[in-house]
Structures are given as C-alpha cells and as structure tokens.
Amino acid sequence: MNYPTIPPIDITAAKQAQTRQNNLTKPPQSLGRLEEISIQLAGMKADPFPAVNRKAVIIMAADHGVALEGVSAFPVEVTPQMVLNFLSGGAAINVLARQAGASVTIVDIGVTSDFDPSLPGLLHRKVARGTRNMAKGPAMTRAEAEIAITCGMDVLAEVAEKGLDLIATGDMGIGNTTPSSAIVAVMTGLPVAKVTGRGTGLDDTGLAHKIKVIEQAIAFNQPDPADALDVLRKVGGLEIAGLAGVMIAAAARRIPVVVDGFISTAAAMIAVGLAPDVRNYMFAAHQSVEIGHQAMHKYLGLTPLFNLNLRLGEGTGAVLAFHLIEASSRILRGMATFAEAGVSEQG
C-alpha cells in the first residue's frame, strides 16, 4: 500500500517564529511550552504566523471481537448507543467541541450494529461488523486493515475540503483498550502487564483476565513488531486503523494532528510505523491514566501537554488541548514586539 508523501517541516518558518517569539514583550522563554508550540506550528504549517481558526475532531467508531472474552466493564451495546449520543450532541466530546469551536465528524468504520442509512450526521464507512476475536486469530485481514486506513485518509480529505488548521482524533469502541495495549506491548517490547490498564473500570480479577487474553492473542498471532501493518491487522482495531489513516492524510496536507488518549496514541504508533515522518506533525494532548500511555509517548518521542487523569477517549483530551495550541498561535500573532510597543529590552 502506498502512502502520501509527508512534506518536511519548514525550518525557515520555524526560525522566523522563533525570532519573533524572542522579540515579543516578555522575558525570553517566559511562556515556556506555549512558545515551543507556536514554533512547532510554524514549521508544520510552513507559515511563520500560523493560525488555528478552523478546528475539527474525527471520531472513528468500531467494535472488537475480543470483547467476547469479557475484557471490558461495559457491554458491546454501548458502542452504537454512544454513536447516537454523539449524533444528538449529548456526549462530553460534543460539549467540549462546542466550547472550542470545533466541528465533530462521526464515522461508523466497524460497529457491529447497522445504523439507519438516512441518519443525519453519520458517515457510513463500515469495513466490517467489528474485528474478529484476536485471542483466537488475526483481528483483520490485511485487505480490511488497508481499507480502513484508506477510509481514514478519505474522511480527513472530506473534512479538510472546507479548510482545516488543526485536527483532533477520537474513538469509540467497547473493548478497544485491549487491542491498544496489545499494540504497545508488541511495538515497544514491554511486558503486557506493564502496559495494560483497567480501561472502563475493571477490578483486579478483570484486569488479570484482560492481561491473560492479550498475552494469548500476541502468542497466537505472533505480530511482527517491525511491520506496523502486521501488528494492526493481527491485534488492532478498525477505528485504530482509520485514525492512523486520518493522521497520515493530515500530515501530508501540513495539518497538525492533536493525538488524544490511549487508543488514539496506539493509532499514532501505527501511523508512524507506516509513514515515519507523520510523527513530525503530532502533538500529544495529554497523559491518560492508562499505564501504557507513558510508554507510547516515550516510543513516539512526544511530551503530553497536560495530565488531568482523563480516560474517556472520544477526542476529549485532544479538543481540550486545542485551547492551549490556539493560545500559542494567538500569542505569536497578536503580541507586540519590543520595537512595536516602544518597550525597552533587557540590558
């Protein structure tokens, strides 16, 4: 499968942003990471005055065959119910997206249930009715994984048609911390127990069972850690594949990607495995309570913007991060330099 070319970061634009930051009416580096973010934005967007007015979140929804193993505290029926909640505007992501001025796109890429084709606001892109049970065989065929990645790229292209400055990734799928834990275990080489958390709220017995199921899936499928597509198809998920496609297509268009929580970061690992330069267009929104999330960020070389003990998914943390990223842009663009303000610089 061929992926689009990812343009290099524009070093000239980044240096111009750095120079302006150093001349704004404040002590150098006094705004810390907000300065760094604006410089990163400039390089990503090839614009020394990057704006982030047009924001969006894409939520990929899918089910997982491994949920049959009892790895989630919630039943699989919650996936379609939450999709309907998204569409009616009643979920946390809807509230936070409205606050951030971001659009929300919901995609059925692999929900087991079928939705009414006339349902307004839902993109019907079902690749399969959920994945197969990865504890007993590969979650997907190679073709299904590739179709799901392509779906993500196509959806990003649709969303970006009207103009897009910043994209957040979101997910919905009962049981999806299980494939995400499997992905991080395989790709980092860490023990499953070190990267597997409680997901939606498992007790100690449930967590021990979940770890055992993941270990069984990895042992049975033997995914190749050097082949991201192989990892994806054997122990991944359709929404993870779709989000990886979103990230690749965004980077190809110089659109910065704000990566949400555990599931989105698993998708980021797959995306970087498939197209390494995508990593240069990523912001890690937050550090979630999932114990494997820190290992993911270390693997990707990303530093989260904040830690609020979030574990919801949906893109909630990424959309919260929009405010910080927009603030960094506004500071760069809107603050006066010492010369413009007639303020004396430090001696």
C-alpha positions in Angstrom: 0.0 0.0 0.0 1.4 3.4 -1.0 1.0 6.3 1.4 1.1 10.0 0.5 4.4 11.9 0.8 4.8 13.7 4.1 6.5 17.1 3.5 9.4 18.0 5.7 9.0 20.6 8.5 9.7 24.1 7.2 12.8 25.1 9.1 12.7 28.6 7.8 9.2 29.3 9.0 10.0 27.8 12.4 13.1 30.0 12.7 11.1 33.1 11.8 8.6 32.2 14.5 11.4 31.7 17.0 12.9 35.1 16.2 9.5 36.8 16.7 9.0 34.9 20.0 12.4 36.1 21.2 11.4 39.7 20.4 7.9 39.8 22.0 7.3 41.9 25.0 8.3 39.3 27.7 11.4 37.7 29.0 12.8 35.1 26.7 11.1 31.6 27.2 8.9 33.0 29.9 5.8 31.5 28.3 7.5 28.1 28.2 5.8 25.4 26.1 3.4 27.9 24.6 6.4 29.4 22.8 7.6 25.9 21.7 4.1 25.0 20.4 3.9 28.1 18.2 7.3 27.4 16.7 6.3 23.8 16.0 3.1 25.1 14.4 5.0 27.4 12.2 7.2 24.6 11.0 4.3 22.2 10.4 2.2 24.7 8.5 5.1 26.4 6.7 3.8 29.7 8.0 5.7 32.0 10.5 2.3 33.3 11.6 0.3 30.1 11.9 -3.5 30.4 12.6 -5.6 27.7 14.1 -9.1 29.0 13.5 -10.6 26.0 11.7 -10.6 23.0 14.1 -12.2 19.6 13.8 -12.4 16.3 15.6 -12.9 13.0 13.8 -14.3 10.1 15.8 -14.0 6.6 14.5 -16.4 4.0 15.9 -15.9 0.3 15.8 -16.4 -2.9 17.7 -14.0 -5.6 18.7 -14.4 -9.4 18.6 -12.1 -9.7 21.7 -14.9 -8.1 23.7 -16.4 -11.6 23.7 -13.6 -12.5 26.1 -15.0 -10.2 28.8 -12.3 -7.6 28.7 -14.5 -4.6 29.3 -16.7 -3.5 32.2 -19.3 -2.3 29.6 -21.4 -4.4 27.2 -20.8 -4.0 23.4 -24.3 -2.5 23.0 -22.8 0.7 24.4 -20.9 1.4 21.1 -23.9 2.1 18.9 -25.7 3.8 21.8 -22.8 6.2 22.2 -22.7 6.9 18.5 -26.3 8.0 18.7 -25.4 10.2 21.7 -22.6 11.8 19.7 -25.0 12.5 16.8 -27.5 14.1 19.2 -24.8 16.3 20.7 -25.1 14.9 24.2 -21.6 13.4 24.8 -18.6 15.0 26.5 -16.9 15.5 23.2 -19.8 17.4 21.8 -19.8 19.8 24.8 -16.0 20.3 24.6 -16.0 20.7 20.8 -18.7 23.4 21.1 -16.6 25.3 23.6 -13.5 25.0 21.3 -15.4 26.0 18.2 -14.6 22.7 16.6 -16.7 20.6 14.2 -17.3 16.9 15.1 -17.4 14.1 12.4 -18.6 10.7 13.4 -17.6 7.7 11.3 -19.0 4.2 11.6 -16.0 2.3 10.4 -16.8 -1.0 12.1 -19.7 -1.0 14.5 -21.4 -4.4 14.8 -24.9 -2.9 14.6 -26.3 -1.3 11.5 -27.5 2.3 11.6 -30.3 3.9 9.6 -28.8 5.0 6.3 -30.7 8.2 6.5 -29.4 9.1 10.0 -28.1 12.7 9.7 -24.5 13.4 10.5 -23.1 9.9 10.4 -20.5 8.8 7.8 -21.3 5.2 6.9 -17.9 3.7 6.1 -18.3 0.2 7.6 -15.4 -2.0 6.6 -16.7 -5.0 8.7 -19.0 -5.6 11.6 -16.3 -5.4 14.1 -13.0 -7.2 14.2 -12.6 -10.9 14.8 -11.6 -12.2 18.2 -7.8 -11.6 18.3 -7.4 -14.1 21.1 -8.2 -16.8 18.6 -6.8 -15.4 15.3 -6.0 -12.2 13.5 -8.4 -9.4 14.2 -8.5 -8.4 10.5 -7.3 -9.5 7.1 -4.6 -7.4 5.5 -7.1 -6.1 3.0 -9.5 -5.0 5.7 -6.7 -3.1 7.6 -5.7 -1.4 4.4 -9.3 -0.4 3.5 -9.8 1.0 7.0 -6.6 3.1 6.7 -7.7 4.4 3.3 -11.1 5.2 4.8 -9.4 7.4 7.4 -7.4 9.2 4.8 -10.6 9.8 2.7 -12.5 11.1 5.7 -9.7 13.5 6.5 -9.7 14.7 2.9 -13.5 15.3 3.1 -13.2 17.3 6.4 -10.3 19.3 5.1 -12.1 20.3 1.9 -13.6 23.4 3.5 -10.3 24.3 5.1 -8.7 22.9 8.3 -6.0 24.2 10.6 -6.0 21.6 13.3 -7.4 18.1 13.6 -8.1 16.0 16.8 -8.5 12.2 16.8 -11.3 10.5 18.7 -12.5 6.9 19.2 -15.5 4.9 20.3 -15.5 1.1 20.7 -16.1 -1.1 23.7 -13.0 -3.2 24.4 -10.6 -1.0 22.5 -8.1 -0.6 25.2 -7.3 -4.3 24.8 -6.0 -4.1 21.2 -4.3 -0.8 22.1 -2.4 -2.5 24.9 -1.5 -5.3 22.6 -0.1 -2.8 20.1 2.0 -1.0 22.6 3.3 -4.3 24.1 4.3 -5.6 20.7 5.8 -2.4 19.3 7.8 -1.5 22.5 8.6 -5.0 23.6 7.4 -4.3 27.1 5.5 -7.0 29.1 1.7 -6.9 28.6 1.2 -6.4 32.4 3.3 -3.2 32.2 1.1 -1.6 29.6 -2.4 -2.8 30.3 -4.8 -0.8 32.5 -8.3 -1.1 33.7 -10.0 0.5 30.7 -13.6 1.4 31.6 -13.1 0.2 35.2 -12.1 -3.4 35.6 -11.5 -4.8 39.0 -8.3 -6.7 39.9 -9.7 -10.0 38.6 -10.9 -8.4 35.4 -7.6 -6.8 34.8 -5.7 -10.1 35.4 -8.0 -11.8 32.8 -7.5 -8.9 30.3 -3.7 -9.3 30.6 -4.0 -13.0 30.0 -6.2 -12.5 27.0 -3.7 -10.0 25.4 -0.8 -12.4 26.1 -2.7 -15.2 24.5 -3.5 -13.0 21.4 0.1 -12.0 21.0 1.4 -15.5 21.4 -1.2 -17.0 19.0 -0.8 -14.3 16.2 3.0 -13.6 16.5 2.7 -10.0 15.1 5.9 -8.6 13.7 6.9 -5.5 15.7 8.9 -4.2 12.7 5.8 -4.3 10.5 3.1 -1.9 11.7 0.5 -3.2 9.2 1.1 -6.8 10.5 0.6 -5.6 14.1 -2.5 -3.7 13.2 -4.2 -6.5 11.3 -3.4 -9.2 13.9 -4.1 -7.3 17.2 -5.5 -4.0 16.2 -8.9 -2.4 15.6 -10.8 -0.9 12.7 -11.1 2.5 14.4 -7.4 2.4 15.2 -6.7 1.8 11.5 -9.0 4.6 10.5 -7.4 7.0 12.9 -3.9 6.1 11.6 -5.2 7.0 8.1 -6.5 10.3 9.4 -3.1 11.1 10.8 -1.2 10.2 7.6 -3.5 12.2 5.4 -3.4 15.2 7.7 0.4 15.3 7.8 0.5 15.1 4.0 -1.5 18.3 4.0 0.6 20.0 6.7 -2.4 19.8 9.1 -1.2 19.4 12.7 -2.6 16.3 14.5 -3.6 16.5 18.1 -3.5 12.9 19.4 -5.9 12.1 22.2 -5.6 9.3 24.7 -4.6 5.6 24.8 -6.5 4.4 21.7 -5.6 7.4 19.6 -1.9 7.1 20.6 -2.0 3.4 19.6 -3.2 4.6 16.2 -0.3 7.2 16.2 2.2 4.3 16.7 0.7 2.5 13.8 0.7 5.7 11.6 4.4 6.4 12.4 5.2 2.8 11.7 3.7 3.1 8.3 4.9 6.6 7.5 7.6 7.7 10.0 7.5 11.4 9.1 3.9 11.7 10.4 5.4 12.0 13.8 6.7 15.5 13.0 3.0 16.7 12.7 1.8 15.3 16.1 1.0 17.0 19.4 0.3 14.6 22.3 -2.6 16.1 24.0 -2.5 14.5 27.5 -1.2 11.7 29.7 -4.1 9.5 30.5 -4.5 7.2 33.5 -3.9 4.1 31.3 -0.5 2.8 32.5 0.7 2.1 28.9 0.2 5.6 27.7 3.6 6.9 29.0 5.4 4.1 27.2 3.6 5.1 24.0 4.7 8.7 24.3 8.3 7.7 25.0 8.2 5.4 21.9 6.9 8.3 19.8 9.2 10.9 21.3 6.2 13.1 22.3 5.6 15.1 25.5 2.0 15.5 26.5 0.6 19.0 27.0 -1.1 18.2 30.3 -2.3 15.5 32.7 -5.9 15.7 34.1 -6.3 12.0 34.8 -8.5 11.6 31.8 -9.5 8.2 30.5 -12.7 8.8 28.4 -11.4 8.9 24.9 -13.8 10.3 22.2 -11.2 13.0 21.5 -12.0 14.9 24.7 -8.4 15.5 25.8 -7.3 16.5 22.3 -10.1 19.0 22.0 -9.2 20.5 25.4 -5.6 20.8 24.0 -7.0 23.0 21.2 -7.3 25.8 23.6 -3.5 25.7 24.5 -2.5 25.4 20.9 -4.7 28.2 19.8 -3.4 30.3 22.7 0.2 29.7 21.5 -0.8 30.8 18.0 -2.5 33.9 19.2 0.5 34.9 21.4 2.8 34.6 18.4 0.5 36.5 16.1 -1.0 39.1 18.5 1.6 40.1 21.0 3.7 43.2 20.2 7.4 43.1 19.9 9.6 45.4 22.0 10.1 47.6 18.9 6.4 47.7 18.1 5.4 48.6 21.6 8.2 51.0 22.3 9.3 49.0 25.3 12.9 48.8 26.3 14.5 45.4 26.2 16.6 43.9 28.9 20.1 45.2 29.1 
